[in-house]
Amino acid sequence: MPELLQDCLSRNLTAVHTRIELACRRAGREPESAKLVAVTKYAPMAAVQGLVQLGHRVLGESRPQQLLERSREISAIEWHLIGHLQRNKVRAILPQVALIHSVDSIRLLERLQEIAQSMGIRPRVLLEVNVSGEPTKDGFSPPALKAVWEDIVEFTDVDVCGLMTMAPFDENPEHARPYFRHLRQLRDDLQGVTPACKLGELSMGMSGDFEVAIEEGATLVRIGSLLFEGCGDFVP
Ligand SMILES: *Cc1c(COP(=O)(O)O)cnc(C)c1O
């Protein structure tokens, strides 16, 4: 491990943790109540290993194939899948992931239920919501999710423990706030319909807008570029 890379990662990791803590305090929340998912999709293996050596334990990948390859090399940590999952990858991916953030259809949920039953496991997942309605984004629209919610809670072999969204890209993080607030409101509404089903997790906020997301209730922030910037030429 070249020392410069490790120093750079350490500085970035500390800075991100500090900003998460400050955002929690501003929002009157416990500093540990927002968890950092380090998104490693652009980072080379050396940098991922560097983060793990610094004690970081929760990593997110957006492509199932890359998650599978990397989880073979780096185990004993929590891998999260944050990108689209094809149904034919479910069987391979399930044993490797602690949380899937990106369940975006009933058909995928059906497949997860079927495979989970055959494996005797109960995977933790979040439902991805396309709050902004941008056609390029995956996820349930808020009205569609409300319409199928009572069917979703029947999938008892899958632990649906929260919601995930991405705000539209914008230089100004304040512009993301309504989308995050909407996701939280949607969670509260669904929770109201089925109080026994606990939707504790809100996965929202990336490098450009995570502080606003924490102020609006994020429990998981997915951060990539801020952790790796300046540590090599691999960040686009
Ligand atoms: C890439 C990615 C992130 C991290 O984005 P950064 O802006 O690099 O922090 C978060 N969430 C998802 C779903 C992503 O694909």
Ligand as a Chemical Component Dictionary entry (heavy atoms), coordinates in Angstrom:
data_LIG
# 
_chem_comp.id                   LIG 
_chem_comp.type                 NON-POLYMER 
_chem_comp.pdbx_formal_charge   0 
_chem_comp.three_letter_code    LIG 
# 
loop_
_chem_comp_atom.comp_id 
_chem_comp_atom.atom_id 
_chem_comp_atom.alt_atom_id 
_chem_comp_atom.type_symbol 
_chem_comp_atom.charge 
_chem_comp_atom.model_Cartn_x 
_chem_comp_atom.model_Cartn_y 
_chem_comp_atom.model_Cartn_z 
_chem_comp_atom.pdbx_ordinal 
LIG C1 C1 C 0 -22.393 6.065  -7.422 1  
LIG C2 C2 C 0 -23.522 6.057  -6.494 2  
LIG C3 C3 C 0 -23.447 6.747  -5.280 3  
LIG C4 C4 C 0 -22.250 7.567  -4.837 4  
LIG O1 O1 O 0 -22.132 8.718  -5.604 5  
LIG P1 P1 P 0 -21.050 9.855  -5.241 6  
LIG O2 O2 O 0 -21.621 11.075 -5.841 7  
LIG O3 O3 O 0 -19.780 9.418  -5.892 8  
LIG O4 O4 O 0 -20.933 9.933  -3.771 9  
LIG C5 C5 C 0 -24.546 6.663  -4.420 10 
LIG N1 N1 N 0 -25.638 5.952  -4.754 11 
LIG C6 C6 C 0 -25.753 5.280  -5.908 12 
LIG C7 C7 C 0 -26.998 4.511  -6.202 13 
LIG C8 C8 C 0 -24.699 5.312  -6.827 14 
LIG O5 O5 O 0 -24.817 4.639  -7.981 15 
# 
loop_
_chem_comp_bond.comp_id 
_chem_comp_bond.atom_id_1 
_chem_comp_bond.atom_id_2 
_chem_comp_bond.value_order 
_chem_comp_bond.pdbx_ordinal 
LIG C1 C2 SING 1  
LIG C2 C3 SING 2  
LIG C2 C8 DOUB 3  
LIG C3 C4 SING 4  
LIG C3 C5 DOUB 5  
LIG C4 O1 SING 6  
LIG O1 P1 SING 7  
LIG P1 O2 DOUB 8  
LIG P1 O3 SING 9  
LIG P1 O4 SING 10 
LIG C5 N1 SING 11 
LIG N1 C6 DOUB 12 
LIG C6 C7 SING 13 
LIG C6 C8 SING 14 
LIG C8 O5 SING 15 
# 
